[in-house]
Amino acid sequence: MERISRLAGSSGFWLATITSVLVAVVSYRFIPLGVQQGMEFVAHNLDGNALALFAHIGVAPIALALMPFQFMSGVRRRWPALHRWSGRVYVAAILVSGLAGLQLAFHTTTGAFATLGFALLAFIWLGTTGAAFYFAVFRQIERHRRWMLRSAALTFAAVTLRVYLGSSMALGADFAIAYPIISWACWVPNAVLVELYLRWVHSLKLRTT
């Protein structure tokens, strides 16, 4: 899986890294501003669902900030213990924020279509990350890296969601119409692109053997 390792050397990877870290930092704007002002589209969860809300918005940015560094081959080679421990924190952050996100999905105000989109995102996010962790524990490194890419694609949904949400607001789209679409658009293309990439890598491997 050398090609997966080489992702860390691409300009696209570094753009994704910078974007992920910036979005993770900006996600904590609810601390100085409050949820009502900083994240008004989820503020309705403060009434009766605050624990899940803060578990998600407080912990998910940790996973987002750590995610790109899991693919840096230099870090893995020079500081393997750091790679392992940051990976464990990444998995733990997704366990907490994914379960919280699954609960939040059933409290969306924009209908069943949005609920299904966000619930599936949380469920598959937990599943792909759990698979990556399982294969790491049992030292099946190639499988671990493939499942980590799948997990990362869904973690990056935090970025694509904000891109689509900001774009829809700038275009004056009706939130009640745009948000259910975004609940799927923020992660399905990411997941599809990763699967296409993995199939391409596999086909190249078959050609050279």
Secondary structure, DSSP 8 states (H G I E B T S, - for coil): -HHHHGGGGSHHHHHHHHHHHHHHHHGGGHHHH-HHHH-GGGGGGGTT-HHHHHHHHHHHHHHHHHGGGGG-HHHHHH-HHHHHHHHHHHHHHHHHHHHHHHHHHTT-SS-HHHHHHHHHHHHHHHHHHHHHHHHHHTT-HHHHHHHHHHHHHHHTHHHHHHHHHHHHHHTT--HHHHHHHHHHHTTHHHHHHHHHHHHHHHHHHHHT-
